[in-house]
Amino acid sequence: MRAAPAAIGYVLIAVAICLALGWLAARITAAQLLNQAQQQLARVEAHQPLWEWHLRKPRDLIASRAFGNAKVSSGEDGLDITSVDGSPFELGLPIAWALDLRHWPILQMQLESGASGSLGLIWQSAGNTPACLAPLAGTLTSNTQTLRIDLRDLTWYAPNGDACPGPTIAAMLRLRIQIPANARLRLTSVSLFTTEPVAPPQDTSVDLPEHATAADIERAVAPAKNWAMPLFRLPGSLGAEAMLTLRDQLRERWPAALIVTAGVTPQPIFSASHAALEWTACMIYLLALVWLALKPIKGPLRPWLEIAGCLLGPLWLVMGLHWGLYPTALGVTAFVGGLVFAATIERHHLQRLWRWPEARRDWLWPLLPLPFAILLIVFYGHALHPLPLGHVLTYFGWAWLQQWLMLVVLLRRFELIVPRPAWAIVAVATVFALLHTPNGMLMQCCFVAELWWAWCFQRSRSVLPIGLAHAACALLVEAGLIGGLVRSLEVSARFFF
């Protein structure tokens, strides 16, 4: 009974932190939506392309290759595509959500062709609708450097030869190229432009009502039916996942829509680049890590500095949104620097990474979150999707590394700082959650799970069973819960895709 007030206090603190994590995720998501809207508006007002593909590496294409007999390689300032046998091949352009080809119908390409040939275009809307082909959209010559094509002037055909309507909202866009065998084409960029003026956001704004049903939303967006770039303001009470779900629904019909939260009007502002300043700060951080590793500071400040040294790099990558489709060099450098520093200060205790538990219960207790994950899948998930074996094995190693950083490196240092071991558990669980920013639901799940796993670790001092439990829970959620209660397992800027 005497322990009950303390237990209730810990539960209330955990609930408060979960609510704070959800609030943080929503605020970061709202800021990201505003930033995207402002950049988008700035590009349109500066007459720059709203959709643009800079092609430098094979990964800049769908499937990182050509569909057909052609070889793709990186060139000095573009992609080099070489035809193998002279037959037509296709290049798929990655699309984040959709393209509005009705209001942005001017396709411009920067290229150099080593021989004469032809260019066709293929587009397809979402769902099971057939693709539409314009077999001769442009002609390639050895002097061609720029092709500018108005999609409205082309004749489009379905696979069965029937006429297709003009392009509207596209979920797929491919270039269909034919050049002689062994001829080479260098493709630098592809862009889409508009020919019509875009109305100011305040003249095309729609405020979506709070707690709206699907019918309410449909009535609210009805005036925007023919607008090229409407401004939608989302209800202010939405969480991060709900914001992105509603954003995706709106973008299916208005790919160029400006989407922000309630009470906000975007301004045409380009994001300022601070690359030099960020790299300078990163170098200072790395030098500080080297200094701390070579000359550790004695006294009560040491655990604080070591915790900061381990966490600043990973938090820079994740919370700084430096991990998009591909992580930035800056983010990776800071992230790796933090991990190397952690390994350095724990170099005399690395055997703790594979320390075997002494009792059977030390294997069983960390698996307790597994039944809860199964229940979530039963009530909120879907049929389990098979995961690639390579991904499963890799994730076990990744989970093991995460738990080593949290429990072996950080938890012991938090225990030196806080007056009670339970507070160290709360601190390390909060850090673990923040490393999954801004994925709100995932942050909350990670916080609760790490509270339990840190408690288990304090009793067994073995990270191996906890790493296995972490991987098992995460892979189960990935296989059966993604797209439902949990939007994705992505973190940093990848969460917004």
Secondary structure, DSSP 4 states (H G I P E B T S, - for coil): -TTHHHHHHHHHHHHHHHHHHHHHHHHHHHHHHHHHHHHHHHHHHTT--SEEEE--SGGGSGGGS-BSSEEEEE-SSSEEEEESSS--EEEEPP-SS-EETTTS-EEEEEEEESS-EEEEEEEE-SSSPPPEEEEEEEEE-TT--EEEEEGGGS--B-TTS-B-PPP-EESEEEEEEE--TT-EEEEEEEEEE--SPPPPGGGSEEEPPTT--HHHHHHHHGGGTT-SS-EEEE-TT--HHHHHHHHHHHHTT-TT-EEEETT------PPPP-HHHHHHHHHHHHHHHHHHHHSPPPSTHHHHHHHHHHHHHHHHHHHTT-BSSSB-HHHHHHHHHHHHHHHHHTGGGGGGGGPPPSSTHHHHGGGTHHHHHHHHHHHH--SPPP--HHHHHHHHHHHHHHHIIIIIIIIHHHHHHSSSHHHHHHHHHHHHHHTTTT-HHHHHHHHHHHHHHHHHHHHH---HHHHHHHHHHHHHHHHHTBTTTB--S--GGGGG-
